[in-house]
Every structure is written in C-alpha cells, then in structure tokens.
Amino acid sequence: MMGADEAEAVALRALAWLAGEEDLLRVFLGASGASPADLAARAGEPEFLVAVLDFLLLDDAWITAFCDAEGLSYETPAAARRALPGGAELHWT
C-alpha cells in the first residue's frame, strides 16, 4: 500500500508532467476551471492533486504517456489517488 507522502510525490510528478504537455494542459484547465496560476498555488492541496490524477485517469493514453515518461508502473497513479486524503474510491454497494 502506498503512503500519503509517496502518493503526493507521484501526484506532483503528474502535475509537472501535465504542465509540460501544452495541449493536454489546456484541456485540464478547461475541464477543471483552474488557471495557470492555480497550478503552482494549489500544488500543495491534496484535493487539487486528486483532481490532477482523476483527470489523467480518464484516458489510458494519458496514463500510459505519463507513466512511460516517469518510469512508473501503470497502476501507480490510481494507487496514489487512493492514498491521498479524499482520494478513496467510492463504492455504491
């Protein structure tokens, strides 16, 4: 199981990677309502980091590109999301 510190590090790496992907960053900013200034200002907020991971988890191609670029397993972003405060998956049953 991933700890909160490791999860935050993964999420920050995801945010940094996303910031370097200009086209995808525009999609994230449009979908989240965040501004470019919010990226740095909110990087320490677990809820924002969960939003970054949730966004990347929407598309297998995005997760694959991020994990390949960062040398991570494809399961790592979802594990990080679950480990962050407020990131637990909801179960409706």
N, C-alpha and C positions, 0 to 999 in steps of 0.2 A: 504494500500500500504506500502511496506517495504522501509525503508530509506536506504541510502548508508552505514551508519555505521553498521546497523544491518545486511545488506547483506554481508558486508566484514567479520563480525564476523562469519556468517554461513559458508562462503567460507573458512575461516581459520580453522573452525572446520572440514570441509570436507577434507581439506589438511592434517590436523593432523590425521584424521581417516584413510585416504588413506595411509599415511606414516606407519601406523601400520598394514596395510594389505599387507604383503610382496609379495604375488603372484600378487595381483591386482596392486600394486605399480610398479612392473616390466612391466606390460602391459602399464600402463600410461607412464612410462619413455620411453618405446619403441615407443609408438604412438606419443608422444609429442616431442621427441628428447631432452627432459630435462635430466639433470644429477642429481644424488642425491644431489649434492651441490646446484643446482638451487632451490631445494625445499625451503631452508631457505633464499637464496639470493633474490629470486623473490617473496616471500610470500607477500610483500607489494605492488606488482604491480597488479592493477585491471585486466589487460589483462590476466595475469597468473592465477588469481583466477577464471576468467570466463572460462579459459581453463580447470581448475580442475572441475568446475561444469559441463561444457559441457561433459567432459569425463564420469562423474558419471551418467549424464542424458542419456547416450547411452544405459543403461541397467536397466530395472526396478528392477532387483535383487540387483544391486549395490545401487540404491537409497533406496530401502527398508531396506537393511542391514545398511546403513549409518543412515537413519532416526530412525530406531529402536534402534540403539546403542546410538544415541544422544538425543532421546526423542523428535524428531521433527515430524511435520506432513509431509506427502509425497509430499505436494505441496511446502514446504519451499525452497528446493534447486532451483526449477525453478523460484520462486519469487525472490530469492536472485540473481540469474543470471540476471534477467530483471532489477534489481535495481542497479547493478554495472555499472560503466561507460563503454560503449562499449558493454554492455550485452543485449541491447534491441533486441527483436526478429525481424527478417526481414520479411516483408510482400511483396510478389511479385505481388500482385494485386493492 
